[in-house]
Amino acid sequence: MDGFPILSLMMAVPMAGAIACLFVGANSARWIALIATLVDFVLGMALWANFDQSGGGAQWQFQEYAPIFGKFAWALGIDGIALMLIALTVFLMPICIGASWNAIEKRVGEYMAAFLFMEVLMIGVFTAQDLYLFYIMFEAGLIPMYLIIGIWGGADRIYASYKFFLYTLFGSVLMLIAMMWMVHEAGTTEIPVLMAYNFDPHVQTWLFLAFFASFAVKMPMWPVHTWLPDAHVQAPTAGSVILAGVLLKMGGYGFIRFSLPMFPEASAQLAPLVWGLSMVAVVYTSLVALVQSDMKKLIAYSSVAHMAIVTVGLFAFNQAGIEGAMMVMLGHGLVAGALFLCVGVIYDRLHTREIARYGGLSINMPRYAMLFLFFTMASVGLPGTSNFVGEFLALMGIYQASTWVALVCTTGIILGAAYMLYLYRRICYGEQVNADAAAMPDLSGREIWLLAPIAAVVLWMGVYPESFLKPMRPDILALEARLAPAAPAGDSKIKMGAPKPAGEAHEEAHHEEAPAHGEAH
Amino acid sequence: MIDSASLLAVLPELILTAGGLILMLVAAFGGDGTVRLVNTLSVLTLIVAGVALSCSLAHGPDAFDGLVRADAFSVYAKALIYAAAAAAILLAPRFFSTDSALRPEYPILILFAAIGMGMMVSAGDMLTLYVGLEMNSLASYVLASFMRQDGRSSEAGLKYFVLGSLASGILLYGISLLYGFTGSTAFDGIAVALGDGVGKGELFGLVFVLAGLAFKISAVPFHMWTPDVYEGAPTPVTTFFASAPKVAAMGLTVRVAIEALGPAGLDWQQIVIFVALASILFGAVAAIGQTNIKRLMAYSSINNVGFALIGLAAGTPAGVAATMSYMAIYVVMTIGAFACILQMRDADGKPVETIASLAGLSQSRKGLAAGFAVFMFSMAGIPPLFGFWAKFLVFDAAVASGLTALAAFGIAASVIGAFYYLKIIKTIYFDEPTGAYEAKGGAVENVILTACAVVIVLGYLLNPVLDQASAAAAASLF
């Protein structure tokens, strides 16, 4: 595949589909969108298959470069981290189209066009190797999402769409100013070069804060998360899936691609801030999720809690933490997406998101209850599912950096179990108090086909995470090495016992322990 | 002494003058029946004058002993002005067709205004500047009150005239002060005199000149006339006001600031920064409550002028190039937006101006709604539309010259502006249809709208050309 512009092609296919959808009838638009996203899925799998995972190859693969925009270039290329997020995107997109098959009745062509355009931009964000190209892709996503929420959303959609748009726009514009400053300082717009550039540590703090404003909103972190529950509740099902599944990951991707490698000193310096916000997020939003009466809102708050685990893992500054953060991002993308689909399934039947309007669904919808249970457990982080791997690694990583943060964040798993199981109990178990809910038919073939692939991948990720970790490992190791000089000293004093000749090991251990002891006291 | 090189350097103006005078005779003898002919010929005259720009560039940069400059900067600005003027002529017939108010004077007045604007951007002397400015202004006053039967139009013309004369007076006073204290009306003469320190009197002159120019570009705090004039003037005239004279006045301001007042850069930089920020903030906040789309566009133009001035505040060649690129992109967006607004007609074909009437447009007129969406998102500065690039360039220039705080503040304020553009898109796309709109748009409007939309959507491919042209234009000032 040398020299073949597969990344451009992956963006061209949905773009062509989007334009076509604007000019055809409803049914053709559905099929065009499905075919375009499936073609992109196949291309994405081909990308994965041809990606050199050995670690010996180049860090950036499938690079394309065309300086056609004057001050910036059409520069694409991916590493393992981007590859995984692209795979997540192309995997979720056909499912989103399928989920909207019957649920969207008005203005289908425009809807499908917006989704396909969204896919172009998401792939663009993960592949951009030019700082300004990245910003354009990152920011342009506001337009289709604004329209998706505003046109096809729920009753309060207009408020939610404004909030989503203005919140994220405000977060991003300061990042743009920081980007301009960096480009003038470093004299290049190429992301790989900037990732290795050493900015003055004093300026780094400001640059970090500017980027933080953008990614923290996108992520979203407490206390700038409030747009998310509104946007999720009002968005149509597929909109929620793509929002939770991929758009939130742009924040995490931003941290891992920009904040950490470009400003390592500032990251270390401000890590306590990130930890603090994440700890609050984990506990606070989990408690908020516990008292929700709206299913979508509950899952939205749980997303905030899960994304806080991601930030904690990223700011652990070690391999385990960053790998864990990536796995939580991938796992949460699948599981939260699937949970929103599960909500969508019953919403399509009863047109309400009130938890109290359901109950005892395991009696009349056994297949649904089983799949919903599976994703509930995955969200809780049951071993054998994707989220367990991610959360375990992330918490293990943060334990090396700060035991207190690890302690507080681990309560998130217990609280997560509480609100998810409570949700499940109220919907699927208990008496069938509502006659209309009791009369709902079980999953249709289409719905099973939407949920089953996600379930399979969630299991795969939980049982053999190496398939997903392997492509990312060289990049994560490189990032760890980049962060090592600045990484804050941990307070946990973990010592991996390496079998060495007795005398030497003892002496060395003694030697290393002494300063750590001194710090602790 | 008048030499042939000087005459060739002002060939575009000569063509426009001759064309305007001949067409005026045609109109005078042929009567109102010649409207279509005069319209077409006026556009042709503008095109010919545009072609003649290359000739003017070849015989520049100085003509008439430095009174007129035919450099890359003036050619760049004139190309924009002529294009905008031609669009304003082309958009007119359908608007005026309902009450057959279009008279052949309309295109002729625009031609004369174009001559004035050409002189403004190529002035090398305060006197040329003033003559050009007044030539443009006088034509504009008449154009604003072109619909004589309409009270609002007459009011707009009168307001424009009274406030415009005041501004001209302020400007003239500033020029006289500068002349008195520097002993020259030529830009380079003033620059030489300012080079050895800026005295109190010169500073006063500078402030008055900038105040007069701020009125012409409708920057805060001299913006008061803009909403009333934009709302009252016939829509094609508003299209014209929002595009061509803006470029001319901005070009003039940039030239005066750099060529004449360059040595006093630190003095005017503070003024420009204040005016820029005030315009951005005021334009954004005051637009939120508007219900009339033309009035909203007036505040939007105030807002945009603020952004363009950020490039000038940087004071560097890159900054000036950014301002000129901004104006180019702004003109395309504005003409496109007005081509949409001109199609806002109810079922009987009567023009409507309320934003509320746009409700649900996306369901009845998909193409028009998409056009609106493109221009509004672009004005809000959302990538991947070209309006983002305009803002990007000016902020980039500001950051490059160390004005990071200004850039951060300005861009944060642009989020406020985004709100009211979003409001229009919300009305068009999210709201349920209320009243019916005319089923079909005019062919000319649609062509212009489509052309502008294509530029706005695919504009990044033009970047190399635009960058080069703007850089050349800016370089000719330094």
Chai-1 contact restraints between the chains, C-beta under 6 A:
chainA,res_idxA,chainB,res_idxB,connection_type,confidence,min_distance_angstrom,max_distance_angstrom,comment,restraint_id
A,F69,B,Y460,contact,1.0,0.0,6.0,A-B,restraint_1
A,F69,B,N463,contact,1.0,0.0,6.0,A-B,restraint_2
A,G70,B,N463,contact,1.0,0.0,6.0,A-B,restraint_3
A,G70,B,P464,contact,1.0,0.0,6.0,A-B,restraint_4
A,G70,B,D467,contact,1.0,0.0,6.0,A-B,restraint_5
A,I136,B,P383,contact,1.0,0.0,6.0,A-B,restraint_6
A,I136,B,P384,contact,1.0,0.0,6.0,A-B,restraint_7
A,E139,B,P383,contact,1.0,0.0,6.0,A-B,restraint_8
A,A140,B,P383,contact,1.0,0.0,6.0,A-B,restraint_9
A,A140,B,P384,contact,1.0,0.0,6.0,A-B,restraint_10
A,I143,B,F377,contact,1.0,0.0,6.0,A-B,restraint_11
A,G150,B,F430,contact,1.0,0.0,6.0,A-B,restraint_12
A,I151,B,Y429,contact,1.0,0.0,6.0,A-B,restraint_13
A,I158,B,F430,contact,1.0,0.0,6.0,A-B,restraint_14
A,L169,B,V415,contact,1.0,0.0,6.0,A-B,restraint_15
A,L169,B,A418,contact,1.0,0.0,6.0,A-B,restraint_16
A,F170,B,V415,contact,1.0,0.0,6.0,A-B,restraint_17
A,V173,B,I411,contact,1.0,0.0,6.0,A-B,restraint_18
A,I177,B,A407,contact,1.0,0.0,6.0,A-B,restraint_19
A,I177,B,A408,contact,1.0,0.0,6.0,A-B,restraint_20
A,I177,B,I411,contact,1.0,0.0,6.0,A-B,restraint_21
A,M180,B,D396,contact,1.0,0.0,6.0,A-B,restraint_22
A,M180,B,V399,contact,1.0,0.0,6.0,A-B,restraint_23
A,W181,B,V399,contact,1.0,0.0,6.0,A-B,restraint_24
A,H184,B,A400,contact,1.0,0.0,6.0,A-B,restraint_25
